[in-house]
Amino acid sequence: TTEHITNALQDDRTYLYVAKADQQIVAYCLVYKFPSIYSTHNMAYLYDIEVLKEFRQKGIGKELILKIKEQLTKDNVNELWLGTATDNLSGQALFSKTGAEKSSETFNDYTYEL
């Protein structure tokens, strides 16, 4: 809902960047910042990035990530973490191109319904 989005955007831990073409949102990147217990810096989690299919392979996702990284650095964040599906090869290529290092760990997703 609009109210939910408004509340999320009013939280200074939420970063939502969008890309527009002809006044239409064609991509977005959503990141959450949180304190680290390991250092005096903050960490951030890239929760979601999406580019409309017809706008992919045009550098939009790359630009969103670079802008997010720039802002997070200014905001005392020293690590941006994300996860992606093992078969998301285009996403993995994007993350590598923008400086992310792939860990050697394999994770499984678990969800608690609360």
N, CA, C and O of each residue as an XYZ file, in Angstrom:
456
protein
N       0.839     -1.186      0.000
C       0.000      0.000      0.000
C       0.881      1.246      0.000
O       2.069      1.181      0.316
N       0.303      2.341     -0.346
C       1.021      3.612     -0.351
C       1.507      3.956      1.052
O       2.622      4.453      1.212
N       0.696      3.703      2.059
C       1.080      4.009      3.440
C       2.300      3.191      3.864
O       3.205      3.711      4.515
N       2.319      1.921      3.497
C       3.446      1.054      3.830
C       4.731      1.572      3.185
O       5.771      1.628      3.841
N       4.669      1.948      1.920
C       5.840      2.470      1.210
C       6.297      3.782      1.838
O       7.495      4.002      2.020
N       5.358      4.644      2.166
C       5.687      5.920      2.801
C       6.398      5.690      4.122
O       7.407      6.337      4.402
N       5.886      4.777      4.940
C       6.515      4.480      6.231
C       7.936      3.939      6.047
O       8.849      4.320      6.778
N       8.112      3.064      5.084
C       9.441      2.501      4.836
C      10.420      3.584      4.405
O      11.571      3.591      4.840
N       9.972      4.490      3.561
C      10.852      5.537      3.055
C      11.176      6.594      4.106
O      12.186      7.288      3.988
N      10.351      6.725      5.115
C      10.619      7.680      6.185
C      11.651      7.145      7.172
O      12.171      7.899      7.994
N      11.949      5.860      7.099
C      12.948      5.239      7.956
C      14.324      5.498      7.344
O      14.576      5.110      6.203
N      15.212      6.150      8.093
C      16.511      6.516      7.529
C      17.427      5.321      7.285
O      18.537      5.488      6.778
N      16.983      4.134      7.634
C      17.750      2.920      7.338
C      17.390      2.328      5.982
O      18.033      1.384      5.524
N      16.366      2.880      5.340
C      15.891      2.372      4.059
C      16.419      3.234      2.920
O      16.328      4.461      2.956
N      16.968      2.577      1.920
C      17.436      3.252      0.706
C      16.665      2.662     -0.462
O      16.716      1.455     -0.698
N      15.959      3.500     -1.186
C      15.245      3.058     -2.377
C      15.644      3.982     -3.516
O      15.308      5.166     -3.519
N      16.359      3.431     -4.474
C      16.762      4.181     -5.655
C      15.961      3.652     -6.838
O      15.744      2.447     -6.969
N      15.531      4.563     -7.688
C      14.780      4.171     -8.877
C      15.429      4.773    -10.113
O      16.113      5.794    -10.046
N      15.199      4.120    -11.233
C      15.610      4.652    -12.537
C      14.339      4.843    -13.351
O      13.445      3.996    -13.347
N      14.277      5.968    -14.045
C      13.088      6.290    -14.829
C      13.455      6.508    -16.292
O      14.552      6.964    -16.615
N      12.529      6.178    -17.151
C      12.631      6.477    -18.577
C      11.276      7.001    -19.001
O      10.261      6.332    -18.807
N      11.251      8.168    -19.569
C       9.981      8.797    -19.983
C       8.960      8.819    -18.855
O       7.795      8.474    -19.050
N       9.414      9.230    -17.670
C       8.575      9.367    -16.473
C       8.031      8.038    -15.944
O       7.153      8.038    -15.082
N       8.532      6.915    -16.440
C       8.121      5.593    -15.972
C       9.275      4.978    -15.181
O      10.425      5.022    -15.617
N       8.964      4.405    -14.022
C      10.002      3.694    -13.263
C      10.294      2.391    -13.991
O       9.403      1.573    -14.218
N      11.569      2.214    -14.354
C      11.973      1.024    -15.104
C      12.885      0.110    -14.278
O      13.166     -1.020    -14.677
N      13.342      0.609    -13.126
C      14.205     -0.203    -12.273
C      14.217      0.379    -10.868
O      13.955      1.564    -10.664
N      14.530     -0.489     -9.897
C      14.694     -0.007     -8.532
C      15.707     -0.882     -7.805
O      15.974     -2.018     -8.195
N      16.255     -0.323     -6.747
C      17.184     -1.034     -5.876
C      16.804     -0.679     -4.437
O      16.703      0.498     -4.092
N      16.597     -1.685     -3.610
C      16.163     -1.493     -2.234
C      17.219     -2.064     -1.285
O      17.587     -3.235     -1.379
N      17.700     -1.216     -0.371
C      18.776     -1.585      0.551
C      18.380     -1.168      1.962
O      17.739     -0.136      2.159
N      18.769     -1.979      2.937
C      18.545     -1.666      4.344
C      19.888     -1.579      5.070
O      20.759     -2.428      4.881
N      20.049     -0.557      5.892
C      21.257     -0.333      6.680
C      21.007     -0.770      8.118
O      19.909     -0.599      8.649
N      22.042     -1.338      8.743
C      21.933     -1.741     10.143
C      23.304     -1.687     10.801
O      24.321     -1.770     10.113
N      23.349     -1.550     12.125
C      24.634     -1.466     12.808
C      25.361     -2.813     12.814
O      24.740     -3.874     12.871
N      26.671     -2.740     12.754
C      27.496     -3.936     12.853
C      27.895     -4.150     14.312
O      28.177     -3.189     15.027
N      27.919     -5.377     14.742
C      28.420     -5.663     16.090
C      29.921     -5.942     16.051
O      30.548     -6.142     17.092
N      30.494     -5.956     14.845
C      31.916     -6.271     14.680
C      32.794     -5.030     14.541
O      34.011     -5.113     14.705
N      32.185     -3.879     14.240
C      32.971     -2.653     14.069
C      32.097     -1.448     14.368
O      30.908     -1.582     14.656
N      32.703     -0.270     14.295
C      31.942      0.960     14.534
C      31.193      1.415     13.291
O      30.441      2.389     13.338
N      31.392      0.729     12.199
C      30.698      1.060     10.958
C      29.349      0.345     10.900
O      29.035     -0.512     11.725
N      28.582      0.724      9.915
C      27.316      0.048      9.652
C      27.497     -0.940      8.510
O      28.476     -0.888      7.767
N      26.536     -1.831      8.393
C      26.468     -2.771      7.274
C      25.167     -2.485      6.536
O      24.300     -1.773      7.043
N      25.036     -3.040      5.346
C      23.790     -2.883      4.594
C      23.503     -4.170      3.835
O      24.412     -4.908      3.458
N      22.235     -4.414      3.625
C      21.780     -5.589      2.880
C      21.020     -5.125      1.645
O      20.028     -4.404      1.750
N      21.489     -5.540      0.482
C      20.777     -5.253     -0.761
C      19.648     -6.269     -0.859
O      19.859     -7.425     -1.226
N      18.459     -5.818     -0.528
C      17.300     -6.704     -0.435
C      16.753     -7.068     -1.805
O      16.360     -8.210     -2.042
N      16.728     -6.089     -2.710
C      16.113     -6.361     -4.010
C      16.640     -5.379     -5.046
O      16.856     -4.202     -4.754
N      16.840     -5.872     -6.242
C      17.118     -5.019     -7.391
C      16.364     -5.623     -8.564
O      16.412     -6.832     -8.792
N      15.680     -4.784     -9.294
C      14.870     -5.265    -10.419
C      14.922     -4.241    -11.529
O      14.796     -3.040    -11.294
N      15.111     -4.730    -12.745
C      15.087     -3.905    -13.947
C      14.087     -4.548    -14.897
O      14.141     -5.753    -15.144
N      13.179     -3.743    -15.424
C      12.219     -4.284    -16.392
C      12.964     -4.956    -17.535
O      14.003     -4.476    -17.988
N      12.416     -6.074    -17.991
C      13.099     -6.902    -18.981
C      13.581     -6.110    -20.198
O      14.704     -6.307    -20.661
N      12.745     -5.224    -20.711
C      13.107     -4.485    -21.924
C      14.186     -3.424    -21.686
O      14.693     -2.834    -22.641
N      14.539     -3.177    -20.418
C      15.566     -2.187    -20.087
C      16.856     -2.832    -19.557
O      17.779     -2.133    -19.140
N      16.909     -4.146    -19.577
C      18.101     -4.845    -19.102
C      19.238     -4.733    -20.116
O      19.017     -4.448    -21.293
N      20.444     -4.960    -19.637
C      21.657     -4.911    -20.465
C      21.928     -3.517    -21.029
O      22.533     -3.377    -22.092
N      21.476     -2.485    -20.308
C      21.692     -1.102    -20.726
C      22.486     -0.318    -19.676
O      22.654      0.895    -19.798
N      22.972     -1.015    -18.647
C      23.772     -0.361    -17.618
C      22.970      0.253    -16.484
O      23.538      0.902    -15.605
N      21.649      0.055    -16.490
C      20.800      0.664    -15.459
C      21.043      0.032    -14.090
O      21.205      0.747    -13.101
N      21.069     -1.289    -14.025
C      21.334     -1.966    -12.754
C      22.700     -1.598    -12.208
O      22.855     -1.364    -11.009
N      23.682     -1.546    -13.082
C      25.037     -1.167    -12.680
C      25.049      0.235    -12.085
O      25.651      0.459    -11.034
N      24.393      1.172    -12.744
C      24.353      2.553    -12.258
C      23.645      2.649    -10.906
O      24.092      3.391    -10.032
N      22.548      1.910    -10.721
C      21.851      1.911     -9.431
C      22.771      1.421     -8.323
O      22.840      2.033     -7.257
N      23.474      0.327     -8.565
C      24.364     -0.218     -7.537
C      25.494      0.751     -7.235
O      25.831      0.951     -6.068
N      26.085      1.354     -8.253
C      27.175      2.301     -8.025
C      26.704      3.505     -7.218
O      27.425      3.981     -6.341
N      25.504      4.002     -7.504
C      24.960      5.138     -6.744
C      24.683      4.738     -5.295
O      24.989      5.494     -4.373
N      24.113      3.569     -5.094
C      23.845      3.079     -3.734
C      25.155      2.944     -2.965
O      25.245      3.374     -1.815
N      26.169      2.352     -3.590
C      27.463      2.188     -2.925
C      28.061      3.538     -2.541
O      28.624      3.690     -1.457
N      27.938      4.497     -3.420
C      28.461      5.845     -3.143
C      27.778      6.458     -1.926
O      28.441      7.017     -1.052
N      26.448      6.351     -1.871
C      25.711      6.924     -0.740
C      26.001      6.176      0.552
O      26.162      6.798      1.602
N      26.069      4.856      0.493
C      26.347      4.074      1.697
C      27.718      4.423      2.273
O      27.879      4.503      3.491
N      28.694      4.629      1.409
C      30.027      5.023      1.865
C      29.961      6.344      2.627
O      30.591      6.494      3.673
N      29.201      7.291      2.104
C      29.026      8.582      2.783
C      28.331      8.415      4.130
O      28.535      9.214      5.043
N      27.510      7.374      4.250
C      26.724      7.143      5.463
C      27.383      6.161      6.432
O      26.705      5.530      7.243
N      28.713      6.037      6.342
C      29.484      5.234      7.289
C      29.164      3.737      7.225
O      29.215      3.039      8.237
N      28.837      3.260      6.035
C      28.609      1.831      5.819
C      29.870      1.277      5.178
O      30.365      1.825      4.193
N      30.395      0.180      5.743
C      31.619     -0.364      5.164
C      31.435     -1.732      4.524
O      32.398     -2.304      4.013
N      30.216     -2.267      4.541
C      29.974     -3.541      3.867
C      28.537     -3.596      3.368
O      27.593     -3.306      4.103
N      28.396     -3.970      2.118
C      27.088     -4.189      1.504
C      27.024     -5.663      1.151
O      27.881     -6.179      0.433
N      26.011     -6.330      1.655
C      25.866     -7.776      1.491
C      24.597     -8.072      0.707
O      23.620     -7.328      0.795
N      24.612     -9.152     -0.057
C      23.415     -9.578     -0.774
C      23.489    -11.067     -1.031
O      24.548    -11.684     -0.917
N      22.369    -11.621     -1.372
C      22.294    -13.013     -1.791
C      21.536    -13.076     -3.099
O      20.723    -12.200     -3.393
N      21.791    -14.092     -3.874
C      21.060    -14.275     -5.124
C      20.982    -15.762     -5.440
O      21.740    -16.565     -4.897
N      20.077    -16.109     -6.305
C      19.897    -17.506     -6.695
C      21.130    -18.009     -7.454
O      21.777    -17.257     -8.183
N      21.432    -19.265     -7.271
C      22.603    -19.834     -7.937
C      22.448    -19.856     -9.454
O      23.445    -19.895    -10.175
N      21.210    -19.830     -9.947
C      21.006    -19.823    -11.400
C      20.794    -18.408    -11.965
O      20.501    -18.260    -13.151
N      20.936    -17.385    -11.142
C      20.798    -16.000    -11.594
C      22.151    -15.518    -12.134
O      22.841    -14.723    -11.496
N      22.506    -16.005    -13.295
C      23.824    -15.716    -13.853
C      23.977    -14.250    -14.252
O      25.055    -13.678    -14.092
N      22.917    -13.640    -14.766
C      23.020    -12.225    -15.141
C      23.187    -11.356    -13.897
O      23.947    -10.388    -13.918
N      22.489    -11.688    -12.822
C      22.653    -10.958    -11.568
C      24.057    -11.129    -11.008
O      24.666    -10.164    -10.546
N      24.569    -12.348    -11.047
C      25.919    -12.597    -10.562
C      26.947    -11.812    -11.376
O      27.910    -11.288    -10.816
N      26.753    -11.727    -12.681
C      27.663    -10.954    -13.532
C      27.598     -9.472    -13.153
O      28.627     -8.800    -13.078
N      26.390     -8.970    -12.918
C      26.224     -7.572    -12.515
C      26.945     -7.298    -11.204
O      27.655     -6.300    -11.084
N      26.772     -8.161    -10.234
C      27.390     -7.943     -8.932
C      28.924     -7.985     -9.046
O      29.617     -7.194     -8.406
N      29.438     -8.894     -9.846
C      30.887     -8.956    -10.051
C      31.393     -7.700    -10.750
O      32.435     -7.162    -10.375
N      30.669     -7.229    -11.761
C      31.075     -6.030    -12.502
C      31.104     -4.787    -11.625
O      31.846     -3.843    -11.899
N      30.307     -4.789    -10.585
C      30.236     -3.612     -9.715
C      31.094     -3.773     -8.461
O      30.962     -2.995     -7.515
N      31.964     -4.770     -8.449
C      32.956     -4.899     -7.388
C      32.641     -5.871     -6.275
O      33.421     -5.979     -5.329
N      31.530     -6.583     -6.348
C      31.206     -7.547     -5.288
C      32.093     -8.778     -5.430
O      32.454     -9.179     -6.536
N      32.430     -9.358     -4.305
C      33.209    -10.588     -4.293
C      32.308    -11.729     -3.866
O      31.651    -11.667     -2.827
N      32.285    -12.765     -4.677
C      31.454    -13.934     -4.389
C      32.117    -14.773     -3.302
O      33.303    -15.094     -3.384
N      31.333    -15.122     -2.285
C      31.864    -15.976     -1.224
C      31.842    -17.426     -1.710
O      31.157    -17.766     -2.674
N      32.593    -18.251     -1.034
C      32.618    -19.664     -1.401
C      31.545    -20.453     -0.659
O      31.436    -21.669     -0.819
N      30.757    -19.755      0.150
C      29.735    -20.423      0.955
C      28.453    -20.638      0.153
O      28.147    -19.876     -0.764
N      27.728    -21.656      0.499
C      26.418    -21.919     -0.085
C      25.396    -21.809      1.038
O      25.585    -22.356      2.124
N      24.316    -21.096      0.760
C      23.302    -20.864      1.782
C      21.968    -21.460      1.357
O      21.682    -21.599      0.168
N      21.173    -21.802      2.335
C      19.786    -22.191      2.116
C      18.909    -21.142      2.744
O      19.272    -20.546      3.758
N      17.766    -20.911      2.156
C      16.803    -19.947      2.694
C      15.849    -20.647      3.661
O      15.365    -21.748      3.399
N      15.597    -19.986      4.771
C      14.594    -20.440      5.732
C      13.712    -19.241      6.047
O      14.193    -18.109      6.102
N      12.449    -19.482      6.248
C      11.504    -18.424      6.554
C      10.667    -18.808      7.772
O      10.196    -19.939      7.885
N      10.494    -17.864      8.663
C       9.571    -18.038      9.786
C       8.326    -17.216      9.487
O       8.431    -16.012      9.253
N       7.187    -17.818      9.489
C       5.932    -17.100      9.373
C       5.561    -16.632     10.779
O       5.365    -17.453     11.674
N       5.465    -15.343     10.972
C       5.191    -14.797     12.313
C       3.829    -14.124     12.355
O       3.427    -13.607     13.398
